[in-house]
Amino acid sequence: METSNMPAGSPPDNNLVWAIITTVICCLPLGIVAIIKSTKVKELWMSGDQAGAQKAADDAKKYAIWGMVIGGVFWILYIILMVAGVLGSAF
């Protein structure tokens, strides 16, 4: 008979890889928030807070996606402006 309050199964995916990729390539501020959220998933899961762990995982994914979208839009605009010659004379 086991009396621990440890949840059955495995914790949700913490999306740490996506958070790190977002931080390094796309958008530093949102990537850092995503990393912080993703590192809390296992801790919450081990303490028995399944709903909190799932919310932290979902938040990490949300911030990583938003960071990638914002970073992608930034780089696309940057390339368009470079090709158009708007930023070419500044550098």
N, CA, C and O atoms as a Tinker XYZ file with bonds, in Angstrom:
   364  protein
     1  N      0.839000   -1.177000    0.000000    73     2
     2  CA     0.000000    0.000000    0.000000    64     1     3
     3  C      0.889000    1.247000    0.000000    63     2     4     5
     4  O      1.743000    1.425000    0.868000    81     3
     5  N      0.663000    2.091000   -0.989000    73     3     6
     6  CA     1.469000    3.300000   -1.127000    64     5     7
     7  C      0.647000    4.495000   -0.667000    63     6     8     9
     8  O     -0.502000    4.660000   -1.075000    81     7
     9  N      1.236000    5.322000    0.180000    73     7    10
    10  CA     0.486000    6.445000    0.739000    64     9    11
    11  C      0.980000    7.797000    0.235000    63    10    12    13
    12  O      0.490000    8.830000    0.690000    81    11
    13  N      1.921000    7.817000   -0.678000    73    11    14
    14  CA     2.416000    9.101000   -1.166000    64    13    15
    15  C      1.363000    9.762000   -2.058000    63    14    16    17
    16  O      0.518000    9.089000   -2.647000    81    15
    17  N      1.430000   11.068000   -2.142000    73    15    18
    18  CA     0.471000   11.786000   -2.976000    64    17    19
    19  C      1.022000   12.034000   -4.381000    63    18    20    21
    20  O      0.552000   12.916000   -5.099000    81    19
    21  N      2.027000   11.239000   -4.758000    73    19    22
    22  CA     2.621000   11.376000   -6.071000    64    21    23
    23  C      1.614000   10.902000   -7.126000    63    22    24    25
    24  O      1.060000    9.810000   -6.996000    81    23
    25  N      1.371000   11.698000   -8.158000    73    23    26
    26  CA     0.390000   11.324000   -9.169000    64    25    27
    27  C      0.852000   10.137000  -10.011000    63    26    28    29
    28  O      2.045000    9.912000  -10.212000    81    27
    29  N     -0.127000    9.395000  -10.490000    73    27    30
    30  CA     0.174000    8.257000  -11.354000    64    29    31
    31  C      0.499000    8.761000  -12.753000    63    30    32    33
    32  O      0.010000    9.808000  -13.177000    81    31
    33  N      1.311000    8.022000  -13.448000    73    31    34
    34  CA     1.658000    8.410000  -14.811000    64    33    35
    35  C      2.862000    9.318000  -14.859000    63    34    36    37
    36  O      3.604000    9.476000  -13.889000    81    35
    37  N      3.027000    9.905000  -16.019000    73    35    38
    38  CA     4.180000   10.796000  -16.202000    64    37    39
    39  C      3.702000   12.240000  -16.322000    63    38    40    41
    40  O      2.565000   12.493000  -16.721000    81    39
    41  N      4.573000   13.182000  -15.977000    73    39    42
    42  CA     4.182000   14.589000  -16.056000    64    41    43
    43  C      3.981000   15.023000  -17.508000    63    42    44    45
    44  O      4.481000   14.375000  -18.428000    81    43
    45  N      3.256000   16.111000  -17.710000    73    43    46
    46  CA     3.080000   16.602000  -19.080000    64    45    47
    47  C      4.413000   17.096000  -19.646000    63    46    48    49
    48  O      5.340000   17.418000  -18.902000    81    47
    49  N      4.487000   17.148000  -20.964000    73    47    50
    50  CA     5.691000   17.642000  -21.629000    64    49    51
    51  C      5.928000   19.081000  -21.198000    63    50    52    53
    52  O      5.030000   19.918000  -21.295000    81    51
    53  N      7.135000   19.370000  -20.724000    73    51    54
    54  CA     7.406000   20.701000  -20.204000    64    53    55
    55  C      7.779000   21.712000  -21.290000    63    54    56    57
    56  O      7.905000   22.900000  -20.991000    81    55
    57  N      7.957000   21.287000  -22.520000    73    55    58
    58  CA     8.261000   22.166000  -23.656000    64    57    59
    59  C      9.556000   22.958000  -23.465000    63    58    60    61
    60  O      9.698000   24.056000  -24.004000    81    59
    61  N     10.482000   22.412000  -22.712000    73    59    62
    62  CA    11.741000   23.110000  -22.434000    64    61    63
    63  C     12.570000   23.312000  -23.703000    63    62    64    65
    64  O     13.208000   24.353000  -23.861000    81    63
    65  N     12.567000   22.347000  -24.592000    73    63    66
    66  CA    13.346000   22.474000  -25.828000    64    65    67
    67  C     12.854000   23.667000  -26.642000    63    66    68    69
    68  O     13.654000   24.466000  -27.130000    81    67
    69  N     11.534000   23.785000  -26.786000    73    67    70
    70  CA    10.965000   24.910000  -27.534000    64    69    71
    71  C     11.257000   26.235000  -26.847000    63    70    72    73
    72  O     11.504000   27.244000  -27.508000    81    71
    73  N     11.227000   26.230000  -25.521000    73    71    74
    74  CA    11.522000   27.452000  -24.767000    64    73    75
    75  C     12.964000   27.897000  -25.005000    63    74    76    77
    76  O     13.226000   29.088000  -25.176000    81    75
    77  N     13.889000   26.956000  -25.015000    73    75    78
    78  CA    15.296000   27.289000  -25.240000    64    77    79
    79  C     15.517000   27.777000  -26.676000    63    78    80    81
    80  O     16.228000   28.756000  -26.900000    81    79
    81  N     14.913000   27.098000  -27.632000    73    79    82
    82  CA    15.037000   27.523000  -29.032000    64    81    83
    83  C     14.490000   28.932000  -29.208000    63    82    84    85
    84  O     15.098000   29.762000  -29.885000    81    83
    85  N     13.344000   29.198000  -28.597000    73    83    86
    86  CA    12.763000   30.541000  -28.684000    64    85    87
    87  C     13.690000   31.577000  -28.087000    63    86    88    89
    88  O     13.856000   32.661000  -28.646000    81    87
    89  N     14.294000   31.254000  -26.957000    73    87    90
    90  CA    15.192000   32.196000  -26.289000    64    89    91
    91  C     16.419000   32.490000  -27.140000    63    90    92    93
    92  O     16.824000   33.646000  -27.264000    81    91
    93  N     17.004000   31.473000  -27.717000    73    91    94
    94  CA    18.256000   31.632000  -28.458000    64    93    95
    95  C     18.037000   32.259000  -29.837000    63    94    96    97
    96  O     18.824000   33.108000  -30.258000    81    95
    97  N     16.995000   31.860000  -30.534000    73    95    98
    98  CA    16.831000   32.266000  -31.926000    64    97    99
    99  C     15.836000   33.411000  -32.118000    63    98   100   101
   100  O     16.053000   34.284000  -32.958000    81    99
   101  N     14.774000   33.413000  -31.364000    73    99   102
   102  CA    13.662000   34.297000  -31.716000    64   101   103
   103  C     13.486000   35.516000  -30.814000    63   102   104   105
   104  O     13.731000   36.649000  -31.228000    81   103
   105  N     13.063000   35.271000  -29.595000    73   103   106
   106  CA    12.641000   36.383000  -28.743000    64   105   107
   107  C     13.081000   36.114000  -27.304000    63   106   108   109
   108  O     12.487000   35.289000  -26.610000    81   107
   109  N     14.108000   36.805000  -26.872000    73   107   110
   110  CA    14.697000   36.574000  -25.557000    64   109   111
   111  C     13.704000   36.726000  -24.394000    63   110   112   113
   112  O     13.629000   35.820000  -23.564000    81   111
   113  N     12.945000   37.814000  -24.293000    73   111   114
   114  CA    12.071000   37.971000  -23.120000    64   113   115
   115  C     11.012000   36.869000  -22.985000    63   114   116   117
   116  O     10.834000   36.309000  -21.904000    81   115
   117  N     10.320000   36.562000  -24.069000    73   115   118
   118  CA     9.297000   35.518000  -23.996000    64   117   119
   119  C      9.920000   34.139000  -23.838000    63   118   120   121
   120  O      9.323000   33.258000  -23.218000    81   119
   121  N     11.091000   33.944000  -24.380000    73   119   122
   122  CA    11.793000   32.676000  -24.206000    64   121   123
   123  C     12.174000   32.432000  -22.755000    63   122   124   125
   124  O     12.073000   31.310000  -22.260000    81   123
   125  N     12.609000   33.476000  -22.081000    73   123   126
   126  CA    12.964000   33.339000  -20.660000    64   125   127
   127  C     11.734000   32.987000  -19.831000    63   126   128   129
   128  O     11.800000   32.133000  -18.947000    81   127
   129  N     10.611000   33.645000  -20.119000    73   127   130
   130  CA     9.371000   33.317000  -19.405000    64   129   131
   131  C      8.987000   31.868000  -19.669000    63   130   132   133
   132  O      8.562000   31.161000  -18.756000    81   131
   133  N      9.134000   31.424000  -20.912000    73   131   134
   134  CA     8.809000   30.036000  -21.258000    64   133   135
   135  C      9.719000   29.059000  -20.518000    63   134   136   137
   136  O      9.256000   28.012000  -20.063000    81   135
   137  N     10.996000   29.382000  -20.391000    73   135   138
   138  CA    11.919000   28.511000  -19.653000    64   137   139
   139  C     11.515000   28.426000  -18.187000    63   138   140   141
   140  O     11.506000   27.340000  -17.607000    81   139
   141  N     11.187000   29.550000  -17.594000    73   139   142
   142  CA    10.781000   29.560000  -16.184000    64   141   143
   143  C      9.529000   28.707000  -15.983000    63   142   144   145
   144  O      9.457000   27.915000  -15.044000    81   143
   145  N      8.550000   28.871000  -16.862000    73   143   146
   146  CA     7.316000   28.081000  -16.753000    64   145   147
   147  C      7.606000   26.587000  -16.934000    63   146   148   149
   148  O      7.064000   25.751000  -16.211000    81   147
   149  N      8.467000   26.259000  -17.908000    73   147   150
   150  CA     8.725000   24.851000  -18.195000    64   149   151
   151  C      9.489000   24.152000  -17.074000    63   150   152   153
   152  O      9.315000   22.953000  -16.859000    81   151
   153  N     10.331000   24.892000  -16.362000    73   151   154
   154  CA    11.085000   24.264000  -15.279000    64   153   155
   155  C     10.219000   24.000000  -14.043000    63   154   156   157
   156  O     10.625000   23.247000  -13.158000    81   155
   157  N      9.051000   24.600000  -13.975000    73   155   158
   158  CA     8.161000   24.378000  -12.838000    64   157   159
   159  C      7.269000   23.143000  -13.008000    63   158   160   161
   160  O      6.652000   22.694000  -12.043000    81   159
   161  N      7.197000   22.598000  -14.209000    73   159   162
   162  CA     6.281000   21.496000  -14.489000    64   161   163
   163  C      6.567000   20.286000  -13.609000    63   162   164   165
   164  O      5.663000   19.780000  -12.943000    81   163
   165  N      7.803000   19.820000  -13.598000    73   163   166
   166  CA     8.137000   18.612000  -12.837000    64   165   167
   167  C      7.971000   18.838000  -11.337000    63   166   168   169
   168  O      7.489000   17.959000  -10.621000    81   167
   169  N      8.368000   20.009000  -10.868000    73   167   170
   170  CA     8.234000   20.327000   -9.443000    64   169   171
   171  C      6.762000   20.292000   -9.014000    63   170   172   173
   172  O      6.424000   19.723000   -7.976000    81   171
   173  N      5.907000   20.895000   -9.808000    73   171   174
   174  CA     4.473000   20.881000   -9.487000    64   173   175
   175  C      3.912000   19.468000   -9.559000    63   174   176   177
   176  O      3.106000   19.074000   -8.717000    81   175
   177  N      4.334000   18.712000  -10.555000    73   175   178
   178  CA     3.860000   17.330000  -10.721000    64   177   179
   179  C      4.254000   16.475000   -9.524000    63   178   180   181
   180  O      3.438000   15.720000   -8.994000    81   179
   181  N      5.504000   16.596000   -9.102000    73   179   182
   182  CA     5.996000   15.784000   -7.983000    64   181   183
   183  C      5.311000   16.157000   -6.668000    63   182   184   185
   184  O      5.204000   15.324000   -5.768000    81   183
   185  N      4.849000   17.400000   -6.551000    73   183   186
   186  CA     4.153000   17.803000   -5.331000    64   185   187
   187  C      2.683000   17.407000   -5.367000    63   186   188   189
   188  O      1.961000   17.648000   -4.400000    81   187
   189  N      2.228000   16.810000   -6.451000    73   187   190
   190  CA     0.854000   16.335000   -6.549000    64   189   191
   191  C     -0.100000   17.305000   -7.216000    63   190   192   193
   192  O     -1.296000   17.028000   -7.301000    81   191
   193  N      0.395000   18.426000   -7.688000    73   191   194
   194  CA    -0.443000   19.441000   -8.332000    64   193   195
   195  C     -0.493000   19.179000   -9.830000    63   194   196   197
   196  O      0.225000   19.810000  -10.606000    81   195
   197  N     -1.340000   18.251000  -10.223000    73   195   198
   198  CA    -1.441000   17.879000  -11.633000    64   197   199
   199  C     -1.968000   19.029000  -12.483000    63   198   200   201
   200  O     -1.469000   19.277000  -13.581000    81   199
   201  N     -2.979000   19.728000  -11.970000    73   199   202
   202  CA    -3.552000   20.845000  -12.726000    64   201   203
   203  C     -2.528000   21.972000  -12.881000    63   202   204   205
   204  O     -2.424000   22.571000  -13.951000    81   203
   205  N     -1.779000   22.259000  -11.826000    73   203   206
   206  CA    -0.747000   23.292000  -11.893000    64   205   207
   207  C      0.360000   22.922000  -12.859000    63   206   208   209
   208  O      0.870000   23.774000  -13.586000    81   207
   209  N      0.733000   21.643000  -12.868000    73   207   210
   210  CA     1.773000   21.182000  -13.789000    64   209   211
   211  C      1.307000   21.312000  -15.236000    63   210   212   213
   212  O      2.069000   21.735000  -16.105000    81   211
   213  N      0.055000   20.946000  -15.489000    73   211   214
   214  CA    -0.482000   21.053000  -16.846000    64   213   215
   215  C     -0.580000   22.514000  -17.278000    63   214   216   217
   216  O     -0.292000   22.842000  -18.428000    81   215
   217  N     -0.986000   23.391000  -16.361000    73   215   218
   218  CA    -1.075000   24.824000  -16.679000    64   217   219
   219  C      0.309000   25.398000  -16.964000    63   218   220   221
   220  O      0.473000   26.177000  -17.903000    81   219
   221  N      1.305000   25.023000  -16.164000    73   219   222
   222  CA     2.676000   25.500000  -16.398000    64   221   223
   223  C      3.180000   25.020000  -17.753000    63   222   224   225
   224  O      3.831000   25.779000  -18.472000    81   223
   225  N      2.888000   23.768000  -18.113000    73   223   226
   226  CA     3.299000   23.231000  -19.410000    64   225   227
   227  C      2.603000   23.979000  -20.548000    63   226   228   229
   228  O      3.230000   24.322000  -21.551000    81   227
   229  N      1.304000   24.229000  -20.383000    73   227   230
   230  CA     0.560000   24.962000  -21.405000    64   229   231
   231  C      1.068000   26.395000  -21.539000    63   230   232   233
   232  O      1.180000   26.913000  -22.650000    81   231
   233  N      1.377000   27.036000  -20.410000    73   231   234
   234  CA     1.914000   28.399000  -20.444000    64   233   235
   235  C      3.275000   28.439000  -21.123000    63   234   236   237
   236  O      3.553000   29.344000  -21.909000    81   235
   237  N      4.125000   27.459000  -20.822000    73   235   238
   238  CA     5.449000   27.402000  -21.457000    64   237   239
   239  C      5.304000   27.291000  -22.968000    63   238   240   241
   240  O      6.011000   27.964000  -23.718000    81   239
   241  N      4.391000   26.446000  -23.407000    73   239   242
   242  CA     4.157000   26.271000  -24.841000    64   241   243
   243  C      3.620000   27.561000  -25.460000    63   242   244   245
   244  O      4.044000   27.960000  -26.544000    81   243
   245  N      2.687000   28.206000  -24.765000    73   243   246
   246  CA     2.090000   29.455000  -25.261000    64   245   247
   247  C      3.153000   30.537000  -25.427000    63   246   248   249
   248  O      3.207000   31.192000  -26.468000    81   247
   249  N      4.000000   30.732000  -24.414000    73   247   250
   250  CA     5.030000   31.762000  -24.503000    64   249   251
   251  C      6.071000   31.427000  -25.569000    63   250   252   253
   252  O      6.568000   32.325000  -26.249000    81   251
   253  N      6.403000   30.158000  -25.719000    73   251   254
   254  CA     7.358000   29.763000  -26.757000    64   253   255
   255  C      6.791000   30.041000  -28.145000    63   254   256   257
   256  O      7.500000   30.535000  -29.022000    81   255
   257  N      5.514000   29.725000  -28.341000    73   255   258
   258  CA     4.889000   29.974000  -29.645000    64   257   259
   259  C      4.830000   31.469000  -29.932000    63   258   260   261
   260  O      5.175000   31.901000  -31.031000    81   259
   261  N      4.400000   32.254000  -28.964000    73   259   262
   262  CA     4.337000   33.702000  -29.161000    64   261   263
   263  C      5.721000   34.275000  -29.444000    63   262   264   265
   264  O      5.867000   35.152000  -30.295000    81   263
   265  N      6.724000   33.791000  -28.745000    73   263   266
   266  CA     8.084000   34.258000  -28.992000    64   265   267
   267  C      8.552000   33.933000  -30.391000    63   266   268   269
   268  O      9.199000   34.755000  -31.040000    81   267
   269  N      8.228000   32.732000  -30.865000    73   267   270
   270  CA     8.622000   32.347000  -32.219000    64   269   271
   271  C      7.892000   33.187000  -33.266000    63   270   272   273
   272  O      8.487000   33.595000  -34.263000    81   271
   273  N      6.618000   33.441000  -33.040000    73   271   274
   274  CA     5.847000   34.258000  -33.986000    64   273   275
   275  C      6.410000   35.672000  -34.044000    63   274   276   277
   276  O      6.637000   36.209000  -35.128000    81   275
   277  N      6.635000   36.273000  -32.884000    73   275   278
   278  CA     7.171000   37.639000  -32.844000    64   277   279
   279  C      8.569000   37.691000  -33.462000    63   278   280   281
   280  O      8.879000   38.601000  -34.231000    81   279
   281  N      9.407000   36.717000  -33.123000    73   279   282
   282  CA    10.746000   36.661000  -33.716000    64   281   283
   283  C     10.701000   36.464000  -35.214000    63   282   284   285
   284  O     11.463000   37.093000  -35.950000    81   283
   285  N      9.807000   35.590000  -35.677000    73   283   286
   286  CA     9.661000   35.353000  -37.116000    64   285   287
   287  C      9.212000   36.594000  -37.863000    63   286   288   289
   288  O      9.740000   36.908000  -38.930000    81   287
   289  N      8.230000   37.305000  -37.300000    73   287   290
   290  CA     7.749000   38.542000  -37.930000    64   289   291
   291  C      8.874000   39.578000  -37.979000    63   290   292   293
   292  O      9.059000   40.260000  -38.987000    81   291
   293  N      9.620000   39.685000  -36.881000    73   291   294
   294  CA    10.743000   40.633000  -36.847000    64   293   295
   295  C     11.747000   40.330000  -37.959000    63   294   296   297
   296  O     12.143000   41.232000  -38.697000    81   295
   297  N     12.160000   39.062000  -38.083000    73   295   298
   298  CA    13.171000   38.713000  -39.083000    64   297   299
   299  C     12.648000   38.877000  -40.505000    63   298   300   301
   300  O     13.396000   39.285000  -41.395000    81   299
   301  N     11.388000   38.569000  -40.728000    73   299   302
   302  CA    10.805000   38.759000  -42.061000    64   301   303
   303  C     10.792000   40.245000  -42.425000    63   302   304   305
   304  O     11.173000   40.618000  -43.535000    81   303
   305  N     10.353000   41.095000  -41.484000    73   303   306
   306  CA    10.361000   42.537000  -41.734000    64   305   307
   307  C     11.778000   43.055000  -41.962000    63   306   308   309
   308  O     12.003000   43.894000  -42.834000    81   307
   309  N     12.720000   42.560000  -41.188000    73   307   310
   310  CA    14.117000   42.966000  -41.335000    64   309   311
   311  C     14.633000   42.632000  -42.729000    63   310   312   313
   312  O     15.269000   43.464000  -43.375000    81   311
   313  N     14.364000   41.424000  -43.188000    73   311   314
   314  CA    14.820000   40.996000  -44.519000    64   313   315
   315  C     14.151000   41.822000  -45.607000    63   314   316   317
   316  O     14.804000   42.238000  -46.564000    81   315
   317  N     12.856000   42.059000  -45.466000    73   315   318
   318  CA    12.139000   42.864000  -46.462000    64   317   319
   319  C     12.729000   44.272000  -46.534000    63   318   320   321
   320  O     12.937000   44.807000  -47.623000    81   319
   321  N     12.994000   44.864000  -45.383000    73   319   322
   322  CA    13.553000   46.218000  -45.367000    64   321   323
   323  C     14.979000   46.243000  -45.916000    63   322   324   325
   324  O     15.377000   47.209000  -46.567000    81   323
   325  N     15.740000   45.194000  -45.659000    73   323   326
   326  CA    17.106000   45.131000  -46.219000    64   325   327
   327  C     17.049000   45.015000  -47.740000    63   326   328   329
   328  O     17.807000   45.685000  -48.440000    81   327
   329  N     16.153000   44.168000  -48.256000    73   327   330
   330  CA    16.042000   43.988000  -49.699000    64   329   331
   331  C     15.530000   45.278000  -50.350000    63   330   332   333
   332  O     15.953000   45.637000  -51.449000    81   331
   333  N     14.629000   45.958000  -49.669000    73   331   334
   334  CA    14.085000   47.212000  -50.222000    64   333   335
   335  C     15.104000   48.348000  -50.150000    63   334   336   337
   336  O     14.910000   49.384000  -50.786000    81   335
   337  N     16.163000   48.178000  -49.404000    73   335   338
   338  CA    17.201000   49.198000  -49.339000    64   337   339
   339  C     16.972000   50.239000  -48.262000    63   338   340   341
   340  O     17.735000   51.199000  -48.156000    81   339
   341  N     15.949000   50.067000  -47.476000    73   339   342
   342  CA    15.641000   51.042000  -46.429000    64   341   343
   343  C     16.719000   51.003000  -45.349000    63   342   344   345
   344  O     17.142000   52.050000  -44.859000    81   343
   345  N     17.158000   49.819000  -44.979000    73   343   346
   346  CA    18.171000   49.699000  -43.936000    64   345   347
   347  C     19.581000   49.560000  -44.488000    63   346   348   349
   348  O     20.546000   49.591000  -43.724000    81   347
   349  N     19.718000   49.410000  -45.780000    73   347   350
   350  CA    21.021000   49.180000  -46.386000    64   349   351
   351  C     21.996000   50.323000  -46.203000    63   350   352   353
   352  O     23.191000   50.090000  -46.024000    81   351
   353  N     21.517000   51.545000  -46.244000    73   351   354
   354  CA    22.412000   52.692000  -46.139000    64   353   355
   355  C     22.838000   52.961000  -44.695000    63   354   356   357
   356  O     23.816000   53.674000  -44.467000    81   355
   357  N     22.127000   52.408000  -43.728000    73   355   358
   358  CA    22.460000   52.641000  -42.318000    64   357   359
   359  C     23.649000   51.813000  -41.879000    63   358   360   361
   360  O     24.298000   52.159000  -40.892000    81   359
   361  N     23.953000   50.743000  -42.569000    73   359   362
   362  CA    25.037000   49.857000  -42.153000    64   361   363
   363  C     26.117000   49.911000  -43.154000    63   362   364
   364  O     27.136000   49.237000  -43.001000    81   363
